[in-house]
Amino acid sequence: MSRLAERADLAEIDPAGLAPEIDMLRHAGLLAACLPGDDGGAGLGLHARSAVSAFELLRRMGRANLSVARLFEGHINAVKLLCLYGESRLRARIFPAVRDGALLGVWGADGPRPLRYAPFGDHLRLDGEKVFASGLGLVRFAIVTLREDTSDEGPSRLALLEVSDPQRQDPSAWKASGMRATASGRFDFAGMAFDPDQFVGRPGDYEREPHFEGGIWRYCAAHLGGAEALVDLWQHALAARKRLDDPMQLTRYARAVSLCRAMTSLLRETSQTVEAAVNSDPAATDAAVADALLARQFVEESCVEILQLAEKSLGTAAHVRRTSIERIRRDLSMFLRQAAPDAKLLKAGRLLAAVPAGSRPW
């Protein structure tokens, strides 16, 4: 983690990008650790027994470098989806590659040409693209959402595709100021062929709970780590300016620390609640998903407040380019912006409203 943190400022301008960081994860055995024990891994993030370990690792990784944490969370998610829904022969093909150091990802965002498939001889042919595809040139296999070319309705399905062709990668499509080191952008699938045995599960499996919305605790753990890194740098900056004895500065700093501690407690508990809800009755699953959605809301609001407190405390120093504080501020602000946040809170409210009065432990 120290080495990841030391390179974090350099990573977004280094031509090598995050390749050295992914090598660090590979050599440390963390990519393979996500695999089940029978496949040479440690089951990291696959069940309730490892939920806290996965939470702490993502938190520490977010504290070191949010972009690395973003890619590693996608790797955990991809392995988990394969374990949940993938056929045994597909896992037998891919898991050895993961043991050898392959990075996986999950790409769900469609561009102007949504990803489709159609029969083509003995195979299937793809058309369309994915945008916000993180890890271009780093991710070897991505689990993608797609639909049959004749269908615009109903649930999508998942497929595992190799995405290492540089001719199909367009990192210039990433225009955001934050999370630049993730090598995100557009991937063009037009004309690619794949076999039906590369499908992962059945239509609708991707949205199955508690793994879909419930699993958002993982990226929230990375957000928490980024917030903690910002608070640490903020404290160091105040100490260097001999302003740690200022009552207003101490009040802002104490508030930020209290929010980090609250997020830590909430997310640690949420990770266990969600992963323990597997194979539970529908009411317990709904309650776990609601907990995860509420935790996401609290983490977003807390991180936004910490960003505001740090900017108010540091002034223009928070905006000086090529500084760690400015990079973390940009990255965290960008990473917090997940799709349809209001819809997620509305879903949590509906799930909670369905719980009979007095039956929910507060």
Backbone hydrogen bonds, N-H to C=O, Kabsch-Sander energy under -0.5 kcal/mol:
donor,donor_aa,acceptor,acceptor_aa,energy
5,A,1,M,-2.3
6,E,2,S,-2.3
7,R,3,R,-1.5
8,A,4,L,-0.5
8,A,5,A,-0.8
11,A,7,R,-2.4
12,E,8,A,-0.7
13,I,10,L,-1.8
14,D,10,L,-1.9
17,G,14,D,-2.2
19,A,16,A,-1.9
22,I,18,L,-2.7
23,D,19,A,-2.1
24,M,20,P,-1.8
25,L,21,E,-2.1
26,R,22,I,-2.5
27,H,23,D,-3.0
28,A,24,M,-1.9
29,G,26,R,-1.1
30,L,25,L,-2.1
31,L,25,L,-0.7
33,A,29,G,-1.4
34,C,30,L,-0.6
34,C,31,L,-0.8
35,L,32,A,-1.8
39,D,36,P,-1.3
40,G,37,G,-1.6
41,G,36,P,-2.4
42,A,33,A,-1.7
43,G,35,L,-3.3
44,L,33,A,-2.3
46,L,43,G,-2.2
47,H,43,G,-0.5
50,S,47,H,-1.1
51,A,48,A,-0.9
52,V,48,A,-0.5
54,A,50,S,-2.5
55,F,51,A,-2.7
56,E,52,V,-2.8
57,L,53,S,-2.2
58,L,54,A,-2.6
59,R,55,F,-2.4
60,R,56,E,-2.5
61,M,57,L,-2.6
62,G,58,L,-2.5
63,R,59,R,-1.8
64,A,60,R,-1.5
65,N,61,M,-3.2
69,A,65,N,-2.1
70,R,66,L,-2.2
71,L,67,S,-1.7
72,F,68,V,-2.6
73,E,69,A,-2.5
74,G,70,R,-1.6
75,H,71,L,-1.8
76,I,72,F,-2.5
77,N,73,E,-2.4
78,A,74,G,-2.3
79,V,75,H,-2.4
80,K,76,I,-2.4
81,L,77,N,-2.4
82,L,78,A,-2.1
83,C,79,V,-2.3
84,L,80,K,-2.4
85,Y,81,L,-2.7
86,G,81,L,-0.7
86,G,82,L,-1.4
91,R,87,E,-2.3
92,A,88,S,-2.3
93,R,89,R,-0.9
94,I,90,L,-2.0
95,F,91,R,-2.8
97,A,94,I,-0.5
98,V,94,I,-1.8
99,R,95,F,-2.5
100,D,96,P,-1.6
101,G,98,V,-1.6
102,A,97,A,-2.6
103,L,138,L,-0.5
105,G,141,F,-1.5
107,W,143,I,-2.4
108,G,106,V,-0.6
111,G,129,E,-0.9
116,R,127,D,-3.3
117,Y,147,R,-1.6
118,A,125,R,-1.9
120,F,123,H,-2.7
123,H,120,F,-1.9
124,L,194,F,-2.4
125,R,118,A,-3.2
126,L,192,M,-3.1
127,D,116,R,-2.0
129,E,113,R,-2.4
130,K,187,F,-2.1
131,V,109,A,-2.3
133,A,185,G,-2.7
134,S,132,F,-0.9
135,G,182,T,-2.5
136,L,133,A,-0.5
136,L,183,A,-2.6
138,L,135,G,-2.5
139,V,135,G,-3.3
140,R,103,L,-2.5
141,F,103,L,-1.2
142,A,161,L,-2.7
143,I,105,G,-2.9
144,V,142,A,-0.6
144,V,159,A,-2.7
145,T,107,W,-1.2
146,L,157,R,-2.2
147,R,115,L,-1.5
149,D,117,Y,-2.5
151,S,148,E,-2.1
157,R,146,L,-2.4
158,L,200,V,-0.6
159,A,144,V,-1.7
160,L,198,Q,-2.6
161,L,142,A,-2.6
161,L,159,A,-0.6
163,V,140,R,-2.7
168,R,165,D,-1.4
169,Q,166,P,-1.0
170,D,186,R,-2.7
173,A,170,D,-1.4
174,W,171,P,-1.7
175,K,173,A,-0.9
182,T,179,M,-1.2
183,A,180,R,-1.3
185,G,133,A,-0.7
186,R,170,D,-2.1
187,F,130,K,-2.5
188,D,168,R,-2.1
189,F,128,G,-2.3
189,F,187,F,-0.6
190,A,128,G,-0.6
191,G,126,L,-2.5
192,M,189,F,-2.3
194,F,124,L,-2.4
198,Q,195,D,-2.2
199,F,196,P,-1.8
200,V,158,L,-2.6
201,G,85,Y,-0.8
201,G,199,F,-0.7
204,G,156,S,-2.4
205,D,202,R,-2.2
207,E,204,G,-0.6
208,R,205,D,-1.8
211,H,208,R,-0.5
212,F,208,R,-1.0
216,I,213,E,-1.7
217,W,214,G,-1.1
218,R,215,G,-1.8
220,C,216,I,-1.8
221,A,217,W,-1.6
222,A,218,R,-1.2
223,H,219,Y,-2.1
224,L,220,C,-2.5
225,G,221,A,-1.9
226,G,222,A,-2.2
227,A,223,H,-2.3
228,E,224,L,-2.4
229,A,225,G,-2.2
230,L,226,G,-2.1
231,V,227,A,-2.3
232,D,228,E,-2.3
233,L,229,A,-2.3
234,W,230,L,-2.4
235,Q,231,V,-2.3
236,H,232,D,-2.2
237,A,233,L,-2.3
238,L,234,W,-2.2
239,A,235,Q,-2.5
240,A,236,H,-2.4
241,R,237,A,-1.5
242,K,239,A,-1.3
243,R,238,L,-2.8
246,D,243,R,-1.4
250,L,246,D,-2.7
251,T,247,P,-2.1
252,R,248,M,-2.2
253,Y,249,Q,-2.7
254,A,250,L,-2.7
255,R,251,T,-2.0
256,A,252,R,-2.1
257,V,253,Y,-2.4
258,S,254,A,-2.3
259,L,255,R,-2.0
260,C,256,A,-2.1
261,R,257,V,-2.3
262,A,258,S,-2.2
263,M,259,L,-2.6
264,T,260,C,-2.3
265,S,261,R,-2.2
266,L,262,A,-2.4
267,L,263,M,-2.8
268,R,264,T,-2.2
269,E,265,S,-1.9
270,T,266,L,-2.6
271,S,267,L,-2.7
272,Q,268,R,-1.3
273,T,269,E,-2.4
274,V,270,T,-2.8
275,E,271,S,-1.9
276,A,272,Q,-2.0
277,A,273,T,-0.6
277,A,274,V,-1.1
278,V,275,E,-0.8
280,S,277,A,-2.1
285,T,281,D,-2.1
286,D,282,P,-2.7
287,A,283,A,-2.2
288,A,284,A,-2.1
289,V,285,T,-2.4
290,A,286,D,-2.6
291,D,287,A,-2.2
292,A,288,A,-2.1
293,L,289,V,-2.5
294,L,290,A,-2.6
295,A,291,D,-2.4
296,R,292,A,-2.3
297,Q,293,L,-1.9
298,F,294,L,-2.4
299,V,295,A,-2.8
300,E,296,R,-2.4
301,E,297,Q,-2.5
302,S,298,F,-2.6
303,C,299,V,-2.8
304,V,300,E,-2.5
305,E,301,E,-2.0
306,I,302,S,-2.4
307,L,303,C,-2.6
308,Q,304,V,-2.2
309,L,305,E,-2.7
310,A,306,I,-2.6
311,E,307,L,-2.4
312,K,308,Q,-2.3
313,S,309,L,-2.3
314,L,310,A,-2.8
315,G,311,E,-2.1
317,A,314,L,-1.4
318,A,315,G,-1.6
319,H,316,T,-2.1
320,V,317,A,-0.8
323,T,320,V,-0.7
327,R,323,T,-2.2
328,I,324,S,-2.7
329,R,325,I,-2.4
330,R,326,E,-2.2
331,D,327,R,-3.0
332,L,328,I,-2.9
333,S,329,R,-1.9
334,M,330,R,-2.0
335,F,331,D,-3.0
336,L,332,L,-2.0
337,R,334,M,-1.4
338,Q,336,L,-1.6
344,K,340,A,-1.6
345,L,341,P,-1.9
346,L,342,D,-2.4
347,K,343,A,-2.3
348,A,344,K,-2.1
349,G,345,L,-2.3
350,R,346,L,-2.2
351,L,347,K,-2.4
352,L,348,A,-2.5
353,A,349,G,-2.5
354,A,350,R,-1.1
355,V,352,L,-1.5
359,S,356,P,-2.0
362,W,360,R,-0.6
